[in-house]
Amino acid sequence: MNDCIFCKIINREIPASIISEDDSVIVFLSLENHPLIIPKTHIKDIYELDSSSGHALIDKVTTVARAVKASLNTDGIYVTQANETAGGQDVFHIHFHIYPRWKDAKLNEKEMTEDELTSKIKAALASEGA
């Protein structure tokens, strides 16, 4: 897709803080400084998602969620995925948001630089062997 911002990130046409990638999935920081997980193949939304791509995505979502929890010492993780404009989707390339959360809101992911956050999550992924 020529106009898809996520496809442009995958193709390295625009910069992003990439946390992890393999043959089918890429993980990078959103503009709000939390991880996004997307398939490298352009898939518009959950309705177009095939089983194989879905499995790869969910596998990476769980791995990254564990790494975010461990690296940021969170009290919880909030995962979102939206479909269609009415559902809140604004980039029409399926993606999952991983939001770190704390009970007392003592830390916001925006308080860390992109490099700090990326390094912490990468280190946690490496310790998991992911």
A tleap script that builds the chain and sets N, CA, C and O, in Angstrom:
source leaprc.protein.ff14SB
mol = sequence {
  NMET ASN ASP CYS ILE PHE CYS LYS ILE ILE
  ASN ARG GLU ILE PRO ALA SER ILE ILE SER
  GLU ASP ASP SER VAL ILE VAL PHE LEU SER
  LEU GLU ASN HIE PRO LEU ILE ILE PRO LYS
  THR HIE ILE LYS ASP ILE TYR GLU LEU ASP
  SER SER SER GLY HIE ALA LEU ILE ASP LYS
  VAL THR THR VAL ALA ARG ALA VAL LYS ALA
  SER LEU ASN THR ASP GLY ILE TYR VAL THR
  GLN ALA ASN GLU THR ALA GLY GLY GLN ASP
  VAL PHE HIE ILE HIE PHE HIE ILE TYR PRO
  ARG TRP LYS ASP ALA LYS LEU ASN GLU LYS
  GLU MET THR GLU ASP GLU LEU THR SER LYS
  ILE LYS ALA ALA LEU ALA SER GLU GLY CALA
}
set mol.1.N position { 0.843 -1.184 0.000 }
set mol.1.CA position { 0.000 0.000 0.000 }
set mol.1.C position { 0.888 1.246 0.000 }
set mol.1.O position { 1.649 1.476 0.940 }
set mol.2.N position { 0.784 2.026 -1.036 }
set mol.2.CA position { 1.636 3.206 -1.186 }
set mol.2.C position { 1.387 4.295 -0.163 }
set mol.2.O position { 2.308 5.037 0.180 }
set mol.3.N position { 0.152 4.411 0.337 }
set mol.3.CA position { -0.167 5.488 1.262 }
set mol.3.C position { -0.252 5.046 2.721 }
set mol.3.O position { -0.604 5.855 3.580 }
set mol.4.N position { 0.052 3.816 3.019 }
set mol.4.CA position { -0.042 3.298 4.389 }
set mol.4.C position { 1.229 3.659 5.165 }
set mol.4.O position { 2.335 3.269 4.789 }
set mol.5.N position { 1.049 4.408 6.246 }
set mol.5.CA position { 2.198 4.834 7.051 }
set mol.5.C position { 2.947 3.643 7.647 }
set mol.5.O position { 4.173 3.674 7.751 }
set mol.6.N position { 2.218 2.589 8.040 }
set mol.6.CA position { 2.885 1.421 8.609 }
set mol.6.C position { 3.686 0.674 7.548 }
set mol.6.O position { 4.778 0.182 7.832 }
set mol.7.N position { 3.158 0.585 6.333 }
set mol.7.CA position { 3.925 -0.041 5.253 }
set mol.7.C position { 5.191 0.759 4.962 }
set mol.7.O position { 6.229 0.185 4.633 }
set mol.8.N position { 5.108 2.078 5.084 }
set mol.8.CA position { 6.284 2.926 4.881 }
set mol.8.C position { 7.334 2.666 5.966 }
set mol.8.O position { 8.532 2.694 5.688 }
set mol.9.N position { 6.889 2.416 7.196 }
set mol.9.CA position { 7.828 2.075 8.269 }
set mol.9.C position { 8.473 0.723 7.978 }
set mol.9.O position { 9.689 0.575 8.103 }
set mol.10.N position { 7.669 -0.257 7.591 }
set mol.10.CA position { 8.187 -1.592 7.258 }
set mol.10.C position { 9.242 -1.502 6.161 }
set mol.10.O position { 10.279 -2.163 6.232 }
set mol.11.N position { 8.971 -0.680 5.146 }
set mol.11.CA position { 9.869 -0.531 3.999 }
set mol.11.C position { 10.991 0.468 4.243 }
set mol.11.O position { 11.772 0.764 3.338 }
set mol.12.N position { 11.073 0.993 5.478 }
set mol.12.CA position { 12.121 1.941 5.886 }
set mol.12.C position { 12.074 3.230 5.055 }
set mol.12.O position { 13.104 3.855 4.804 }
set mol.13.N position { 10.874 3.614 4.638 }
set mol.13.CA position { 10.695 4.868 3.917 }
set mol.13.C position { 10.552 6.034 4.886 }
set mol.13.O position { 10.828 7.181 4.532 }
set mol.14.N position { 10.121 5.739 6.107 }
set mol.14.CA position { 10.071 6.741 7.164 }
set mol.14.C position { 10.661 6.107 8.423 }
set mol.14.O position { 10.582 4.891 8.598 }
set mol.15.N position { 11.255 6.927 9.304 }
set mol.15.CA position { 11.917 6.368 10.493 }
set mol.15.C position { 10.931 5.936 11.567 }
set mol.15.O position { 9.812 6.441 11.654 }
set mol.16.N position { 11.375 4.997 12.375 }
set mol.16.CA position { 10.638 4.537 13.548 }
set mol.16.C position { 11.623 3.914 14.527 }
set mol.16.O position { 12.695 3.452 14.135 }
set mol.17.N position { 11.255 3.906 15.789 }
set mol.17.CA position { 12.059 3.229 16.816 }
set mol.17.C position { 11.628 1.774 16.839 }
set mol.17.O position { 10.657 1.406 17.499 }
set mol.18.N position { 12.368 0.953 16.107 }
set mol.18.CA position { 12.017 -0.459 15.971 }
set mol.18.C position { 12.550 -1.228 17.171 }
set mol.18.O position { 13.723 -1.134 17.530 }
set mol.19.N position { 11.652 -1.989 17.776 }
set mol.19.CA position { 11.983 -2.781 18.955 }
set mol.19.C position { 12.358 -4.197 18.552 }
set mol.19.O position { 13.314 -4.768 19.076 }
set mol.20.N position { 11.601 -4.760 17.616 }
set mol.20.CA position { 11.782 -6.155 17.240 }
set mol.20.C position { 11.153 -6.377 15.876 }
set mol.20.O position { 10.209 -5.686 15.494 }
set mol.21.N position { 11.686 -7.347 15.148 }
set mol.21.CA position { 11.037 -7.766 13.907 }
set mol.21.C position { 11.523 -9.143 13.507 }
set mol.21.O position { 12.629 -9.567 13.841 }
set mol.22.N position { 10.657 -9.823 12.780 }
set mol.22.CA position { 11.014 -11.101 12.193 }
set mol.22.C position { 10.438 -11.099 10.782 }
set mol.22.O position { 10.098 -10.037 10.260 }
set mol.23.N position { 10.323 -12.253 10.163 }
set mol.23.CA position { 9.845 -12.304 8.781 }
set mol.23.C position { 8.405 -11.833 8.613 }
set mol.23.O position { 8.033 -11.358 7.540 }
set mol.24.N position { 7.594 -11.957 9.655 }
set mol.24.CA position { 6.172 -11.651 9.487 }
set mol.24.C position { 5.633 -10.502 10.331 }
set mol.24.O position { 4.569 -9.969 10.019 }
set mol.25.N position { 6.341 -10.102 11.401 }
set mol.25.CA position { 5.816 -9.099 12.333 }
set mol.25.C position { 6.911 -8.092 12.685 }
set mol.25.O position { 8.087 -8.441 12.787 }
set mol.26.N position { 6.501 -6.846 12.865 }
set mol.26.CA position { 7.419 -5.803 13.311 }
set mol.26.C position { 6.808 -5.104 14.524 }
set mol.26.O position { 5.593 -4.921 14.602 }
set mol.27.N position { 7.666 -4.719 15.468 }
set mol.27.CA position { 7.251 -4.015 16.679 }
set mol.27.C position { 8.038 -2.706 16.724 }
set mol.27.O position { 9.263 -2.704 16.603 }
set mol.28.N position { 7.322 -1.597 16.900 }
set mol.28.CA position { 7.979 -0.301 16.999 }
set mol.28.C position { 7.195 0.591 17.950 }
set mol.28.O position { 6.057 0.287 18.308 }
set mol.29.N position { 7.816 1.697 18.357 }
set mol.29.CA position { 7.146 2.618 19.273 }
set mol.29.C position { 6.181 3.510 18.506 }
set mol.29.O position { 6.484 4.002 17.420 }
set mol.30.N position { 5.016 3.701 19.101 }
set mol.30.CA position { 4.036 4.628 18.544 }
set mol.30.C position { 4.509 6.059 18.806 }
set mol.30.O position { 5.488 6.284 19.518 }
set mol.31.N position { 3.802 7.006 18.223 }
set mol.31.CA position { 4.109 8.409 18.492 }
set mol.31.C position { 3.853 8.764 19.957 }
set mol.31.O position { 4.402 9.739 20.470 }
set mol.32.N position { 3.009 7.960 20.631 }
set mol.32.CA position { 2.725 8.167 22.052 }
set mol.32.C position { 3.687 7.395 22.946 }
set mol.32.O position { 3.544 7.400 24.169 }
set mol.33.N position { 4.670 6.731 22.334 }
set mol.33.CA position { 5.754 6.073 23.073 }
set mol.33.C position { 5.349 4.760 23.740 }
set mol.33.O position { 5.814 4.468 24.842 }
set mol.34.N position { 4.510 3.979 23.109 }
set mol.34.CA position { 4.207 2.622 23.563 }
set mol.34.C position { 4.344 1.694 22.350 }
set mol.34.O position { 4.219 2.149 21.213 }
set mol.35.N position { 4.597 0.414 22.574 }
set mol.35.CA position { 4.804 -0.497 21.446 }
set mol.35.C position { 3.533 -0.725 20.611 }
set mol.35.O position { 2.422 -0.821 21.133 }
set mol.36.N position { 3.749 -0.806 19.304 }
set mol.36.CA position { 2.737 -1.238 18.339 }
set mol.36.C position { 3.250 -2.509 17.693 }
set mol.36.O position { 4.435 -2.610 17.376 }
set mol.37.N position { 2.373 -3.478 17.495 }
set mol.37.CA position { 2.729 -4.732 16.846 }
set mol.37.C position { 1.884 -4.842 15.590 }
set mol.37.O position { 0.657 -4.763 15.650 }
set mol.38.N position { 2.547 -5.026 14.440 }
set mol.38.CA position { 1.829 -5.099 13.170 }
set mol.38.C position { 2.401 -6.213 12.292 }
set mol.38.O position { 3.574 -6.566 12.418 }
set mol.39.N position { 1.575 -6.764 11.407 }
set mol.39.CA position { 2.106 -7.720 10.439 }
set mol.39.C position { 2.851 -6.965 9.341 }
set mol.39.O position { 2.496 -5.832 9.017 }
set mol.40.N position { 3.859 -7.575 8.779 }
set mol.40.CA position { 4.588 -6.940 7.682 }
set mol.40.C position { 3.776 -6.943 6.388 }
set mol.40.O position { 3.986 -6.100 5.516 }
set mol.41.N position { 2.863 -7.880 6.269 }
set mol.41.CA position { 1.955 -7.897 5.133 }
set mol.41.C position { 0.835 -6.916 5.421 }
set mol.41.O position { 0.328 -6.868 6.542 }
set mol.42.N position { 0.444 -6.137 4.432 }
set mol.42.CA position { -0.641 -5.190 4.646 }
set mol.42.C position { -1.959 -5.951 4.783 }
set mol.42.O position { -2.452 -6.566 3.837 }
set mol.43.N position { -2.506 -5.887 5.987 }
set mol.43.CA position { -3.808 -6.478 6.300 }
set mol.43.C position { -4.615 -5.339 6.909 }
set mol.43.O position { -4.234 -4.786 7.940 }
set mol.44.N position { -5.708 -4.997 6.286 }
set mol.44.CA position { -6.474 -3.810 6.670 }
set mol.44.C position { -7.004 -3.858 8.099 }
set mol.44.O position { -6.844 -2.895 8.849 }
set mol.45.N position { -7.625 -4.955 8.481 }
set mol.45.CA position { -8.267 -5.033 9.785 }
set mol.45.C position { -8.477 -6.491 10.184 }
set mol.45.O position { -8.040 -7.404 9.483 }
set mol.46.N position { -9.137 -6.700 11.297 }
set mol.46.CA position { -9.318 -8.052 11.827 }
set mol.46.C position { -10.146 -8.931 10.886 }
set mol.46.O position { -10.007 -10.154 10.891 }
set mol.47.N position { -10.996 -8.310 10.090 }
set mol.47.CA position { -11.851 -9.068 9.168 }
set mol.47.C position { -11.047 -9.700 8.031 }
set mol.47.O position { -11.465 -10.703 7.452 }
set mol.48.N position { -9.905 -9.119 7.717 }
set mol.48.CA position { -9.039 -9.642 6.657 }
set mol.48.C position { -7.917 -10.525 7.197 }
set mol.48.O position { -7.126 -11.065 6.424 }
set mol.49.N position { -7.845 -10.673 8.508 }
set mol.49.CA position { -6.747 -11.405 9.146 }
set mol.49.C position { -6.915 -12.914 8.972 }
set mol.49.O position { -7.940 -13.479 9.353 }
set mol.50.N position { -5.908 -13.553 8.399 }
set mol.50.CA position { -5.929 -15.006 8.246 }
set mol.50.C position { -5.330 -15.662 9.496 }
set mol.50.O position { -4.675 -15.000 10.301 }
set mol.51.N position { -5.559 -16.950 9.644 }
set mol.51.CA position { -5.134 -17.683 10.843 }
set mol.51.C position { -3.630 -17.625 11.072 }
set mol.51.O position { -3.185 -17.415 12.200 }
set mol.52.N position { -2.852 -17.808 10.026 }
set mol.52.CA position { -1.404 -17.826 10.168 }
set mol.52.C position { -0.875 -16.467 10.638 }
set mol.52.O position { -0.056 -16.398 11.555 }
set mol.53.N position { -1.345 -15.400 10.009 }
set mol.53.CA position { -0.921 -14.055 10.416 }
set mol.53.C position { -1.419 -13.732 11.820 }
set mol.53.O position { -0.710 -13.110 12.611 }
set mol.54.N position { -2.647 -14.160 12.125 }
set mol.54.CA position { -3.214 -13.931 13.456 }
set mol.54.C position { -2.390 -14.615 14.535 }
set mol.54.O position { -2.141 -14.041 15.595 }
set mol.55.N position { -1.971 -15.838 14.261 }
set mol.55.CA position { -1.146 -16.570 15.223 }
set mol.55.C position { 0.173 -15.841 15.460 }
set mol.55.O position { 0.594 -15.673 16.604 }
set mol.56.N position { 0.823 -15.410 14.382 }
set mol.56.CA position { 2.104 -14.703 14.514 }
set mol.56.C position { 1.937 -13.406 15.298 }
set mol.56.O position { 2.780 -13.059 16.127 }
set mol.57.N position { 0.848 -12.694 15.032 }
set mol.57.CA position { 0.595 -11.439 15.741 }
set mol.57.C position { 0.365 -11.667 17.235 }
set mol.57.O position { 0.989 -11.011 18.068 }
set mol.58.N position { -0.520 -12.584 17.567 }
set mol.58.CA position { -0.834 -12.821 18.982 }
set mol.58.C position { 0.375 -13.368 19.729 }
set mol.58.O position { 0.587 -13.037 20.896 }
set mol.59.N position { 1.165 -14.200 19.066 }
set mol.59.CA position { 2.387 -14.695 19.691 }
set mol.59.C position { 3.301 -13.520 20.049 }
set mol.59.O position { 3.873 -13.478 21.137 }
set mol.60.N position { 3.430 -12.567 19.121 }
set mol.60.CA position { 4.290 -11.407 19.373 }
set mol.60.C position { 3.658 -10.469 20.403 }
set mol.60.O position { 4.371 -9.889 21.223 }
set mol.61.N position { 2.347 -10.312 20.373 }
set mol.61.CA position { 1.659 -9.471 21.363 }
set mol.61.C position { 1.944 -9.984 22.773 }
set mol.61.O position { 2.270 -9.196 23.660 }
set mol.62.N position { 1.824 -11.284 22.988 }
set mol.62.CA position { 2.053 -11.833 24.328 }
set mol.62.C position { 3.515 -11.704 24.743 }
set mol.62.O position { 3.816 -11.407 25.899 }
set mol.63.N position { 4.414 -11.927 23.802 }
set mol.63.CA position { 5.846 -11.808 24.096 }
set mol.63.C position { 6.204 -10.370 24.463 }
set mol.63.O position { 6.920 -10.135 25.436 }
set mol.64.N position { 5.709 -9.415 23.689 }
set mol.64.CA position { 6.015 -8.006 23.959 }
set mol.64.C position { 5.333 -7.549 25.247 }
set mol.64.O position { 5.921 -6.785 26.012 }
set mol.65.N position { 4.117 -7.997 25.498 }
set mol.65.CA position { 3.433 -7.635 26.742 }
set mol.65.C position { 4.242 -8.094 27.954 }
set mol.65.O position { 4.397 -7.344 28.917 }
set mol.66.N position { 4.757 -9.322 27.910 }
set mol.66.CA position { 5.592 -9.819 29.014 }
set mol.66.C position { 6.862 -8.976 29.155 }
set mol.66.O position { 7.284 -8.662 30.268 }
set mol.67.N position { 7.464 -8.615 28.026 }
set mol.67.CA position { 8.700 -7.821 28.059 }
set mol.67.C position { 8.440 -6.417 28.597 }
set mol.67.O position { 9.252 -5.892 29.358 }
set mol.68.N position { 7.335 -5.810 28.217 }
set mol.68.CA position { 6.995 -4.483 28.733 }
set mol.68.C position { 6.752 -4.560 30.237 }
set mol.68.O position { 7.241 -3.720 30.992 }
set mol.69.N position { 6.004 -5.556 30.666 }
set mol.69.CA position { 5.729 -5.722 32.101 }
set mol.69.C position { 7.030 -5.887 32.881 }
set mol.69.O position { 7.227 -5.238 33.909 }
set mol.70.N position { 7.906 -6.746 32.400 }
set mol.70.CA position { 9.166 -7.004 33.097 }
set mol.70.C position { 10.097 -5.794 33.064 }
set mol.70.O position { 10.686 -5.436 34.084 }
set mol.71.N position { 10.230 -5.171 31.909 }
set mol.71.CA position { 11.208 -4.094 31.772 }
set mol.71.C position { 10.785 -2.802 32.451 }
set mol.71.O position { 11.637 -2.019 32.870 }
set mol.72.N position { 9.483 -2.566 32.565 }
set mol.72.CA position { 8.998 -1.324 33.158 }
set mol.72.C position { 8.379 -1.531 34.535 }
set mol.72.O position { 7.889 -0.589 35.156 }
set mol.73.N position { 8.408 -2.786 35.006 }
set mol.73.CA position { 7.862 -3.114 36.320 }
set mol.73.C position { 6.432 -2.589 36.480 }
set mol.73.O position { 6.115 -1.902 37.450 }
set mol.74.N position { 5.584 -2.923 35.516 }
set mol.74.CA position { 4.208 -2.436 35.519 }
set mol.74.C position { 3.328 -3.268 36.452 }
set mol.74.O position { 3.677 -4.382 36.843 }
set mol.75.N position { 2.180 -2.690 36.791 }
set mol.75.CA position { 1.162 -3.414 37.550 }
set mol.75.C position { 0.177 -4.094 36.609 }
set mol.75.O position { -0.602 -4.949 37.029 }
set mol.76.N position { 0.213 -3.717 35.352 }
set mol.76.CA position { -0.680 -4.305 34.366 }
set mol.76.C position { -0.340 -3.844 32.963 }
set mol.76.O position { 0.480 -2.949 32.758 }
set mol.77.N position { -0.986 -4.474 32.016 }
set mol.77.CA position { -0.812 -4.150 30.594 }
set mol.77.C position { -2.195 -3.994 29.987 }
set mol.77.O position { -3.091 -4.796 30.249 }
set mol.78.N position { -2.363 -2.973 29.184 }
set mol.78.CA position { -3.617 -2.722 28.472 }
set mol.78.C position { -3.332 -2.912 26.989 }
set mol.78.O position { -2.483 -2.221 26.426 }
set mol.79.N position { -4.037 -3.846 26.352 }
set mol.79.CA position { -3.845 -4.146 24.934 }
set mol.79.C position { -5.092 -3.708 24.181 }
set mol.79.O position { -6.208 -4.042 24.580 }
set mol.80.N position { -4.912 -2.958 23.091 }
set mol.80.CA position { -6.060 -2.568 22.269 }
set mol.80.C position { -5.806 -2.893 20.804 }
set mol.80.O position { -4.668 -2.958 20.337 }
set mol.81.N position { -6.910 -3.092 20.104 }
set mol.81.CA position { -6.895 -3.304 18.655 }
set mol.81.C position { -8.256 -2.840 18.148 }
set mol.81.O position { -9.279 -3.385 18.561 }
set mol.82.N position { -8.291 -1.847 17.263 }
set mol.82.CA position { -9.543 -1.255 16.790 }
set mol.82.C position { -9.785 -1.582 15.320 }
set mol.82.O position { -8.846 -1.794 14.552 }
set mol.83.N position { -11.068 -1.619 14.941 }
set mol.83.CA position { -11.453 -1.924 13.566 }
set mol.83.C position { -12.518 -0.961 13.078 }
set mol.83.O position { -13.509 -0.708 13.763 }
set mol.84.N position { -12.305 -0.440 11.915 }
set mol.84.CA position { -13.185 0.501 11.232 }
set mol.84.C position { -13.201 1.845 11.960 }
set mol.84.O position { -12.867 1.927 13.142 }
set mol.85.N position { -13.583 2.871 11.255 }
set mol.85.CA position { -13.610 4.217 11.808 }
set mol.85.C position { -14.487 4.286 13.050 }
set mol.85.O position { -14.091 4.876 14.055 }
set mol.86.N position { -15.666 3.693 12.992 }
set mol.86.CA position { -16.579 3.728 14.135 }
set mol.86.C position { -15.997 3.010 15.352 }
set mol.86.O position { -16.362 3.320 16.486 }
set mol.87.N position { -15.100 2.059 15.125 }
set mol.87.CA position { -14.460 1.334 16.220 }
set mol.87.C position { -13.203 2.011 16.724 }
set mol.87.O position { -12.576 1.528 17.667 }
set mol.88.N position { -12.821 3.129 16.110 }
set mol.88.CA position { -11.643 3.866 16.563 }
set mol.88.C position { -10.388 3.629 15.744 }
set mol.88.O position { -9.329 4.153 16.090 }
set mol.89.N position { -10.472 2.851 14.664 }
set mol.89.CA position { -9.295 2.598 13.839 }
set mol.89.C position { -8.975 3.851 13.033 }
set mol.89.O position { -9.846 4.409 12.364 }
set mol.90.N position { -7.709 4.292 13.102 }
set mol.90.CA position { -7.315 5.461 12.329 }
set mol.90.C position { -6.197 5.164 11.342 }
set mol.90.O position { -5.980 5.941 10.412 }
set mol.91.N position { -5.493 4.074 11.518 }
set mol.91.CA position { -4.535 3.588 10.522 }
set mol.91.C position { -5.075 2.244 10.059 }
set mol.91.O position { -5.260 1.330 10.862 }
set mol.92.N position { -5.324 2.131 8.772 }
set mol.92.CA position { -6.006 0.945 8.250 }
set mol.92.C position { -5.018 -0.136 7.818 }
set mol.92.O position { -4.974 -0.564 6.665 }
set mol.93.N position { -4.233 -0.551 8.802 }
set mol.93.CA position { -3.282 -1.661 8.751 }
set mol.93.C position { -3.383 -2.247 10.152 }
set mol.93.O position { -3.013 -1.586 11.122 }
set mol.94.N position { -3.874 -3.467 10.276 }
set mol.94.CA position { -4.146 -4.023 11.605 }
set mol.94.C position { -2.931 -3.858 12.517 }
set mol.94.O position { -1.791 -4.079 12.110 }
set mol.95.N position { -3.204 -3.467 13.745 }
set mol.95.CA position { -2.130 -3.270 14.717 }
set mol.95.C position { -2.674 -3.398 16.131 }
set mol.95.O position { -3.855 -3.171 16.394 }
set mol.96.N position { -1.780 -3.765 17.026 }
set mol.96.CA position { -2.094 -3.900 18.442 }
set mol.96.C position { -1.245 -2.905 19.223 }
set mol.96.O position { -0.047 -2.772 18.976 }
set mol.97.N position { -1.873 -2.205 20.168 }
set mol.97.CA position { -1.188 -1.293 21.074 }
set mol.97.C position { -0.921 -2.032 22.384 }
set mol.97.O position { -1.791 -2.744 22.884 }
set mol.98.N position { 0.273 -1.866 22.939 }
set mol.98.CA position { 0.623 -2.414 24.252 }
set mol.98.C position { 0.895 -1.223 25.176 }
set mol.98.O position { 1.925 -0.557 25.067 }
set mol.99.N position { -0.045 -0.970 26.080 }
set mol.99.CA position { 0.088 0.146 27.018 }
set mol.99.C position { 0.509 -0.358 28.400 }
set mol.99.O position { -0.191 -1.180 28.990 }
set mol.100.N position { 1.639 0.122 28.923 }
set mol.100.CA position { 2.005 -0.211 30.300 }
set mol.100.C position { 1.125 0.583 31.261 }
set mol.100.O position { 0.791 1.737 30.991 }
set mol.101.N position { 0.751 -0.031 32.377 }
set mol.101.CA position { -0.104 0.645 33.355 }
set mol.101.C position { 0.378 0.362 34.778 }
set mol.101.O position { 0.870 -0.724 35.085 }
set mol.102.N position { 0.220 1.380 35.641 }
set mol.102.CA position { 0.581 1.280 37.045 }
set mol.102.C position { -0.608 1.690 37.887 }
set mol.102.O position { -1.370 2.576 37.501 }
set mol.103.N position { -0.775 1.043 39.054 }
set mol.103.CA position { -1.904 1.340 39.942 }
set mol.103.C position { -1.929 2.797 40.370 }
set mol.103.O position { -2.984 3.431 40.383 }
set mol.104.N position { -0.775 3.321 40.715 }
set mol.104.CA position { -0.726 4.695 41.213 }
set mol.104.C position { -0.298 5.697 40.138 }
set mol.104.O position { -0.016 6.858 40.435 }
set mol.105.N position { -0.255 5.234 38.894 }
set mol.105.CA position { 0.103 6.110 37.770 }
set mol.105.C position { 1.401 6.872 38.025 }
set mol.105.O position { 1.541 8.030 37.632 }
set mol.106.N position { 2.345 6.210 38.685 }
set mol.106.CA position { 3.597 6.868 39.054 }
set mol.106.C position { 4.507 7.142 37.860 }
set mol.106.O position { 5.431 7.950 37.947 }
set mol.107.N position { 4.243 6.474 36.763 }
set mol.107.CA position { 5.101 6.637 35.594 }
set mol.107.C position { 4.241 6.558 34.352 }
set mol.107.O position { 3.333 5.733 34.253 }
set mol.108.N position { 4.537 7.410 33.426 }
set mol.108.CA position { 3.876 7.402 32.128 }
set mol.108.C position { 4.954 7.077 31.109 }
set mol.108.O position { 6.087 7.543 31.232 }
set mol.109.N position { 4.612 6.281 30.103 }
set mol.109.CA position { 5.622 5.913 29.113 }
set mol.109.C position { 6.219 7.142 28.436 }
set mol.109.O position { 7.340 7.073 27.933 }
set mol.110.N position { 5.502 8.262 28.410 }
set mol.110.CA position { 6.016 9.491 27.808 }
set mol.110.C position { 7.185 10.062 28.602 }
set mol.110.O position { 7.958 10.859 28.070 }
set mol.111.N position { 7.328 9.667 29.868 }
set mol.111.CA position { 8.400 10.194 30.697 }
set mol.111.C position { 9.766 9.644 30.299 }
set mol.111.O position { 10.792 10.201 30.688 }
set mol.112.N position { 9.791 8.575 29.540 }
set mol.112.CA position { 11.044 7.996 29.066 }
set mol.112.C position { 11.282 8.432 27.624 }
set mol.112.O position { 10.340 8.655 26.863 }
set mol.113.N position { 12.547 8.549 27.267 }
set mol.113.CA position { 12.845 8.843 25.871 }
set mol.113.C position { 12.587 7.584 25.037 }
set mol.113.O position { 12.505 6.477 25.569 }
set mol.114.N position { 12.463 7.773 23.744 }
set mol.114.CA position { 12.288 6.627 22.848 }
set mol.114.C position { 13.436 5.646 23.006 }
set mol.114.O position { 13.218 4.435 23.058 }
set mol.115.N position { 14.664 6.164 23.081 }
set mol.115.CA position { 15.830 5.293 23.194 }
set mol.115.C position { 15.819 4.502 24.502 }
set mol.115.O position { 16.135 3.312 24.509 }
set mol.116.N position { 15.458 5.155 25.604 }
set mol.116.CA position { 15.400 4.460 26.896 }
set mol.116.C position { 14.352 3.345 26.867 }
set mol.116.O position { 14.621 2.216 27.279 }
set mol.117.N position { 13.173 3.672 26.384 }
set mol.117.CA position { 12.087 2.701 26.353 }
set mol.117.C position { 12.416 1.544 25.415 }
set mol.117.O position { 12.216 0.381 25.763 }
set mol.118.N position { 12.920 1.865 24.230 }
set mol.118.CA position { 13.284 0.827 23.263 }
set mol.118.C position { 14.353 -0.090 23.841 }
set mol.118.O position { 14.258 -1.311 23.715 }
set mol.119.N position { 15.365 0.486 24.472 }
set mol.119.CA position { 16.455 -0.311 25.058 }
set mol.119.C position { 15.950 -1.237 26.150 }
set mol.119.O position { 16.344 -2.402 26.204 }
set mol.120.N position { 15.089 -0.740 27.015 }
set mol.120.CA position { 14.553 -1.561 28.108 }
set mol.120.C position { 13.748 -2.745 27.567 }
set mol.120.O position { 13.912 -3.877 28.021 }
set mol.121.N position { 12.887 -2.473 26.603 }
set mol.121.CA position { 12.051 -3.552 26.063 }
set mol.121.C position { 12.896 -4.544 25.275 }
set mol.121.O position { 12.678 -5.752 25.371 }
set mol.122.N position { 13.854 -4.052 24.500 }
set mol.122.CA position { 14.749 -4.953 23.760 }
set mol.122.C position { 15.510 -5.870 24.712 }
set mol.122.O position { 15.651 -7.064 24.451 }
set mol.123.N position { 15.999 -5.306 25.814 }
set mol.123.CA position { 16.739 -6.122 26.784 }
set mol.123.C position { 15.841 -7.208 27.380 }
set mol.123.O position { 16.273 -8.349 27.540 }
set mol.124.N position { 14.605 -6.861 27.708 }
set mol.124.CA position { 13.683 -7.860 28.253 }
set mol.124.C position { 13.358 -8.930 27.220 }
set mol.124.O position { 13.257 -10.108 27.563 }
set mol.125.N position { 13.195 -8.539 25.963 }
set mol.125.CA position { 12.950 -9.526 24.909 }
set mol.125.C position { 14.148 -10.464 24.748 }
set mol.125.O position { 13.983 -11.669 24.561 }
set mol.126.N position { 15.357 -9.895 24.822 }
set mol.126.CA position { 16.572 -10.710 24.696 }
set mol.126.C position { 16.683 -11.709 25.844 }
set mol.126.O position { 17.110 -12.845 25.640 }
set mol.127.N position { 16.303 -11.291 27.043 }
set mol.127.CA position { 16.395 -12.202 28.175 }
set mol.127.C position { 15.360 -13.327 28.061 }
set mol.127.O position { 15.546 -14.396 28.642 }
set mol.128.N position { 14.270 -13.094 27.316 }
set mol.128.CA position { 13.256 -14.133 27.060 }
set mol.128.C position { 13.659 -15.006 25.888 }
set mol.128.O position { 13.036 -16.035 25.629 }
set mol.129.N position { 14.714 -14.591 25.172 }
set mol.129.CA position { 15.117 -15.331 23.987 }
set mol.129.C position { 14.230 -15.046 22.790 }
set mol.129.O position { 14.162 -15.840 21.853 }
set mol.130.N position { 13.548 -13.901 22.827 }
set mol.130.CA position { 12.643 -13.535 21.722 }
set mol.130.C position { 13.314 -12.616 20.733 }
set mol.130.O position { 12.696 -12.214 19.747 }
savepdb mol mol.pdb
quit
